[in-house]
Protein backbone atom coordinates (compact mmCIF):
# COMPACT_ATOMS: atom_id res chain seq x y z
CA UNK A 1 0.00 0.00 0.00
CA UNK A 2 2.88 2.37 0.70
CA UNK A 3 3.88 2.10 -2.96
CA UNK A 4 0.63 3.73 -4.11
CA UNK A 5 2.18 7.16 -3.71
CA UNK A 6 4.85 6.18 -6.25
CA UNK A 7 2.28 5.55 -9.00
CA UNK A 8 0.02 7.76 -11.08
CA UNK A 9 -3.55 7.19 -9.92
CA UNK A 10 -6.72 7.32 -11.99
CA UNK A 11 -9.84 7.99 -9.93
CA UNK A 12 -13.14 6.26 -10.57
CA UNK A 13 -16.02 8.45 -9.38
CA UNK A 14 -18.67 6.02 -8.21
CA UNK A 15 -22.11 7.14 -7.15
CA UNK A 16 -21.85 8.48 -3.62
CA UNK A 17 -18.15 7.61 -3.23
CA UNK A 18 -15.23 9.97 -3.80
CA UNK A 19 -12.55 8.98 -6.32
CA UNK A 20 -9.93 9.82 -3.69
CA UNK A 21 -11.02 7.07 -1.27
CA UNK A 22 -10.38 3.38 -1.92
CA UNK A 23 -11.95 0.76 0.31
CA UNK A 24 -9.71 -1.85 1.90
CA UNK A 25 -10.78 -5.49 2.04
CA UNK A 26 -9.74 -5.64 5.69
CA UNK A 27 -11.95 -2.65 6.49
CA UNK A 28 -11.28 1.05 6.39
CA UNK A 29 -10.04 3.09 3.48
CA UNK A 30 -6.88 4.49 1.96
CA UNK A 31 -6.68 8.00 0.52
CA UNK A 32 -5.23 8.43 -2.98
CA UNK A 33 -4.56 11.50 -5.12
CA UNK A 34 -5.77 10.88 -8.68
CA UNK A 35 -4.30 13.01 -11.43
CA UNK A 36 -7.45 12.32 -13.47
CA UNK A 37 -10.95 11.21 -12.42
CA UNK A 38 -13.98 9.98 -14.35
CA UNK A 39 -17.26 8.16 -13.73
CA UNK A 40 -16.52 5.99 -16.79
CA UNK A 41 -14.45 2.90 -15.88
CA UNK A 42 -13.92 2.06 -19.57
CA UNK A 43 -12.27 5.44 -20.16
CA UNK A 44 -10.05 4.83 -17.15
CA UNK A 45 -9.18 1.34 -18.42
CA UNK A 46 -8.13 2.87 -21.72
CA UNK A 47 -5.94 5.42 -19.97
CA UNK A 48 -4.42 2.72 -17.76
CA UNK A 49 -3.71 0.56 -20.82
CA UNK A 50 -1.78 3.50 -22.29
CA UNK A 51 0.35 3.80 -19.14
CA UNK A 52 -1.76 6.50 -17.49
CA UNK A 53 -1.71 4.91 -14.07
CA UNK A 54 -3.52 2.43 -11.88
CA UNK A 55 -7.17 2.63 -10.96
CA UNK A 56 -9.81 0.99 -8.83
CA UNK A 57 -12.56 -0.53 -10.96
CA UNK A 58 -14.94 -3.46 -10.98
CA UNK A 59 -13.54 -6.78 -12.20
CA UNK A 60 -15.36 -6.73 -15.52
CA UNK A 61 -14.41 -9.31 -18.14
CA UNK A 62 -14.54 -6.85 -21.05
CA UNK A 63 -11.49 -5.07 -19.60
CA UNK A 64 -9.51 -8.26 -20.23
CA UNK A 65 -10.92 -9.17 -23.65
CA UNK A 66 -8.78 -6.85 -25.71
CA UNK A 67 -5.09 -7.86 -25.79
CA UNK A 68 -3.98 -4.28 -26.42
CA UNK A 69 -5.30 -3.35 -22.96
CA UNK A 70 -2.91 -5.71 -21.19
CA UNK A 71 -4.30 -4.62 -17.82
CA UNK A 72 -2.87 -6.43 -14.82
CA UNK A 73 -4.71 -6.69 -11.51
CA UNK A 74 -2.69 -5.30 -8.62
CA UNK A 75 -3.53 -5.01 -4.93
CA UNK A 76 -6.62 -7.21 -5.48
CA UNK A 77 -6.01 -8.91 -2.14
CA UNK A 78 -5.82 -5.54 -0.33
CA UNK A 79 -8.13 -3.07 -2.09
CA UNK A 80 -11.73 -3.59 -3.15
CA UNK A 81 -15.29 -3.99 -2.04
CA UNK A 82 -18.50 -5.60 -3.18
CA UNK A 83 -21.12 -3.48 -4.86
CA UNK A 84 -24.66 -4.21 -5.88
CA UNK A 85 -25.91 -4.11 -9.43
CA UNK A 86 -29.63 -3.68 -10.04
CA UNK A 87 -31.50 -3.37 -13.30
CA UNK A 88 -35.16 -3.45 -14.19
CA UNK A 89 -36.71 -4.13 -17.54
CA UNK A 90 -40.03 -5.27 -18.91
CA UNK A 91 -40.35 -9.02 -19.32
CA UNK A 92 -37.62 -9.64 -21.97
CA UNK A 93 -39.77 -11.81 -24.23
CA UNK A 94 -42.13 -8.88 -24.77
CA UNK A 95 -39.47 -6.20 -24.94
CA UNK A 96 -37.85 -4.51 -27.89
CA UNK A 97 -35.10 -6.74 -29.38
CA UNK A 98 -32.50 -4.14 -28.35
CA UNK A 99 -33.65 -4.47 -24.74
CA UNK A 100 -33.40 -8.27 -24.92
CA UNK A 101 -29.89 -7.97 -26.36
CA UNK A 102 -28.89 -5.54 -23.63
CA UNK A 103 -30.25 -7.82 -20.90
CA UNK A 104 -28.39 -10.77 -22.47
CA UNK A 105 -25.15 -8.76 -22.50
CA UNK A 106 -25.58 -7.75 -18.85
CA UNK A 107 -26.34 -11.34 -17.84
CA UNK A 108 -23.28 -12.65 -19.71
CA UNK A 109 -21.05 -10.10 -17.95
CA UNK A 110 -22.50 -10.96 -14.54
CA UNK A 111 -22.08 -14.70 -15.17
CA UNK A 112 -18.46 -14.18 -16.22
CA UNK A 113 -17.80 -12.21 -13.02
CA UNK A 114 -19.35 -14.98 -10.93
CA UNK A 115 -17.04 -17.54 -12.59
CA UNK A 116 -13.96 -15.51 -11.61
Secondary structure as the mmCIF struct_conf table of DSSP 4:
data_model
#
loop_
_struct_conf.conf_type_id
_struct_conf.id
_struct_conf.beg_label_comp_id
_struct_conf.beg_label_asym_id
_struct_conf.beg_label_seq_id
_struct_conf.end_label_comp_id
_struct_conf.end_label_asym_id
_struct_conf.end_label_seq_id
HELX_RH_3T_P HELX_RH_3T_P1 UNK A 2 UNK A 6
BEND BEND1 UNK A 7 UNK A 7
STRN STRN1 UNK A 9 UNK A 12
STRN STRN2 UNK A 14 UNK A 14
TURN_TY1_P TURN_TY1_P1 UNK A 15 UNK A 16
STRN STRN3 UNK A 17 UNK A 17
TURN_TY1_P TURN_TY1_P2 UNK A 19 UNK A 20
STRN STRN4 UNK A 21 UNK A 23
STRN STRN5 UNK A 24 UNK A 24
TURN_TY1_P TURN_TY1_P3 UNK A 25 UNK A 26
BEND BEND2 UNK A 27 UNK A 28
STRN STRN6 UNK A 29 UNK A 31
BEND BEND3 UNK A 35 UNK A 35
STRN STRN7 UNK A 36 UNK A 38
BEND BEND4 UNK A 39 UNK A 39
HELX_RH_AL_P HELX_RH_AL_P1 UNK A 41 UNK A 49
TURN_TY1_P TURN_TY1_P4 UNK A 50 UNK A 51
STRN STRN8 UNK A 54 UNK A 55
TURN_TY1_P TURN_TY1_P5 UNK A 61 UNK A 61
HELX_RH_AL_P HELX_RH_AL_P2 UNK A 62 UNK A 65
TURN_TY1_P TURN_TY1_P6 UNK A 67 UNK A 69
BEND BEND5 UNK A 75 UNK A 75
TURN_TY1_P TURN_TY1_P7 UNK A 76 UNK A 78
STRN STRN9 UNK A 79 UNK A 79
BEND BEND6 UNK A 90 UNK A 90
HELX_RH_3T_P HELX_RH_3T_P2 UNK A 92 UNK A 94
BEND BEND7 UNK A 95 UNK A 95
HELX_RH_AL_P HELX_RH_AL_P3 UNK A 97 UNK A 115
#
